[in-house]
Amino acid sequence: MSTNEATRGRPRRAEVDTRIVDAALVEMRTKGLTNLTLEAVAVRAEVGRPTVYRRYRNKEELIRFVLTEKVPSLSTNKTEDPVDDLISMAVTFAEDLDKSGLLSVVVAAHAEARHNLVMAEVLKTDYLLPRNDSVVDFINRALGSNDLIDVEPETVRDLLFGPLIYRLLVVGDDVSPRSLRMLAETAMSGLRAHRST
């Protein structure tokens, strides 16, 4: 919860917050993010409009809060194999995102940010950067191990996460943990350093 949210209005009630977030998710899935309004969320949550507006100044803040609260985090245990740790983090995130049912909402939020400057700034500052920092930390560990060729961290990120998200969002079949792991390992195989023996 941001400082603004914590200090505006009366103390927040957890059950009201939950109803608002649940209502927002339904609205996002049924009407899309472009057509999302705080008024519609208030009606669906069966709360007054001021109750929603005390918590969120605009729909972008609400979307950011929903994503921050509901989208699985990016984390895994660190072992002696930083490349395998990176793969495990990506695969676990893909599995958790698939189970959450939020993939289409996440993709829609990124699409909305392409033409909505307020959304782009809110997502970048409060949602993407903290998650990206976690990913980059694991990527830099993997690059530092000399088990990968020397490429930009963003290249590693895109080549690893891109196929996983495509499999989940576009292909939609064979998303078992084993299949996702094989896909991630195949994607990373092109980045592995080939040492002469």
C-alpha positions in Angstrom: 0.0 0.0 0.0 1.4 3.4 -1.0 1.7 6.3 1.4 -1.2 8.1 -0.4 -3.5 5.1 0.0 -2.6 4.7 3.7 -3.2 8.4 4.6 -6.3 9.3 2.6 -9.7 8.9 4.2 -10.8 6.7 6.9 -9.0 3.5 7.9 -9.4 0.8 5.3 -11.5 -2.3 5.9 -9.9 -5.5 4.5 -13.2 -7.0 3.3 -14.0 -3.9 1.3 -10.6 -3.9 -0.3 -11.1 -7.6 -1.2 -14.5 -6.8 -2.8 -13.1 -4.0 -4.8 -10.1 -6.0 -6.1 -12.4 -9.0 -6.9 -14.8 -6.7 -8.7 -12.0 -5.1 -10.6 -10.7 -8.4 -11.8 -14.2 -9.4 -13.1 -14.5 -6.0 -14.9 -11.0 -6.4 -16.4 -11.7 -9.9 -17.7 -15.2 -9.1 -19.1 -14.8 -5.5 -20.4 -11.1 -5.1 -20.9 -8.8 -2.5 -19.3 -9.6 0.2 -21.8 -13.2 0.2 -20.8 -12.6 -0.3 -17.1 -14.1 2.4 -14.9 -14.0 3.0 -11.1 -17.8 3.5 -11.2 -18.4 0.1 -12.7 -16.1 -1.5 -10.1 -18.0 0.3 -7.3 -21.3 -1.1 -8.6 -20.0 -4.6 -8.9 -18.3 -4.5 -5.5 -21.5 -3.0 -4.0 -19.8 -0.1 -2.5 -20.2 3.6 -3.0 -18.1 5.5 -5.6 -16.4 7.5 -2.9 -15.2 4.3 -1.2 -13.3 3.4 -4.4 -12.1 6.9 -5.1 -10.7 7.2 -1.6 -8.4 4.2 -2.3 -7.6 4.9 -6.0 -7.4 8.2 -7.8 -7.9 6.6 -11.2 -8.2 3.2 -12.9 -4.5 3.0 -13.5 -3.8 3.0 -9.7 -6.4 0.3 -9.3 -4.9 -1.8 -12.0 -1.4 -1.4 -10.6 -2.7 -2.5 -7.1 -4.5 -5.5 -8.5 -1.4 -6.7 -10.4 0.9 -6.1 -7.5 -1.3 -8.0 -5.1 -2.4 -10.8 -7.4 0.3 -11.6 -9.9 2.8 -14.2 -8.6 6.2 -12.9 -7.6 9.5 -13.8 -9.3 11.7 -15.7 -6.9 13.4 -19.0 -6.4 16.1 -20.4 -4.1 19.7 -19.7 -5.1 21.9 -22.7 -5.5 25.4 -23.3 -6.9 24.0 -23.3 -10.5 22.9 -19.7 -11.3 21.8 -20.7 -14.9 19.6 -23.4 -13.5 18.3 -20.9 -10.8 17.3 -18.5 -13.6 15.5 -21.2 -15.6 13.7 -22.4 -12.4 12.6 -18.9 -11.6 11.1 -18.3 -15.1 9.4 -21.7 -15.2 8.0 -21.4 -11.7 6.7 -17.9 -12.6 5.1 -19.2 -15.8 3.4 -22.1 -13.9 2.1 -19.8 -11.1 0.9 -17.2 -13.6 -1.0 -19.9 -15.5 -2.6 -21.2 -12.4 -3.6 -17.7 -11.3 -5.7 -17.1 -14.4 -4.3 -13.6 -14.7 -2.1 -14.0 -17.8 -4.6 -12.2 -20.1 -5.0 -9.4 -17.6 -1.2 -8.9 -17.3 -0.8 -8.9 -21.1 -3.7 -6.5 -21.4 -2.1 -4.1 -18.9 1.1 -4.0 -20.9 -0.8 -3.4 -24.1 -2.8 -0.6 -22.4 0.5 1.0 -21.3 1.6 1.3 -24.9 -0.9 4.1 -25.5 -1.8 5.2 -22.0 1.0 7.3 -20.6 -0.4 7.3 -17.1 -0.7 3.5 -17.1 2.9 3.2 -18.5 4.3 5.3 -15.6 2.3 3.6 -12.9 3.3 0.1 -14.1 6.9 1.0 -14.6 7.4 2.6 -11.2 5.3 0.5 -8.9 5.0 -2.9 -10.7 7.6 -3.6 -13.4 10.8 -2.1 -11.9 10.7 -4.1 -8.7 10.0 -7.3 -10.6 12.6 -6.5 -13.3 15.2 -5.9 -10.6 14.6 -9.4 -9.3 15.0 -10.9 -12.8 18.1 -8.9 -13.6 19.7 -10.0 -10.4 19.3 -13.7 -11.4 20.4 -12.9 -15.0 23.5 -11.1 -13.8 24.4 -14.1 -11.6 24.0 -16.4 -14.6 26.1 -14.1 -16.8 28.8 -13.8 -14.1 29.1 -17.6 -14.0 30.7 -17.6 -17.5 28.2 -20.4 -18.4 26.5 -18.0 -20.8 27.8 -16.0 -23.7 28.3 -12.3 -23.2 25.0 -10.7 -24.1 22.8 -7.9 -22.6 20.6 -8.9 -19.6 17.6 -7.8 -21.6 18.4 -10.3 -24.3 18.6 -13.1 -21.8 15.2 -12.0 -20.3 13.4 -11.8 -23.6 14.8 -15.1 -24.9 13.9 -16.9 -21.7 10.5 -15.4 -20.8 9.2 -14.8 -24.4 8.7 -18.4 -25.4 7.1 -19.3 -22.0 4.5 -16.4 -22.3 3.9 -17.3 -25.9 3.2 -20.9 -25.0 0.8 -19.9 -22.3 -1.0 -17.1 -24.1 -1.0 -18.1 -27.7 -0.5 -21.8 -28.0 -2.3 -22.7 -24.8 -1.6 -26.4 -24.8 1.0 -28.6 -23.2 1.8 -26.2 -20.3 2.8 -28.9 -17.9 5.8 -28.1 -15.7 7.9 -30.6 -17.6 7.0 -29.0 -21.0 7.7 -25.5 -19.7 11.0 -26.6 -18.3 12.0 -28.2 -21.6 11.0 -25.1 -23.5 13.0 -22.8 -21.1 16.1 -25.0 -21.3 15.9 -25.1 -25.1 15.6 -21.3 -25.2 18.7 -21.0 -22.9 20.7 -23.5 -24.8 21.5 -20.9 -27.5 22.9 -18.6 -24.9 25.2 -21.2 -23.2 28.9 -20.7 -23.7 30.5 -23.5 -25.7 33.9 -24.3 -24.3 36.4 -26.2 -26.4 37.7 -29.3 -24.7 
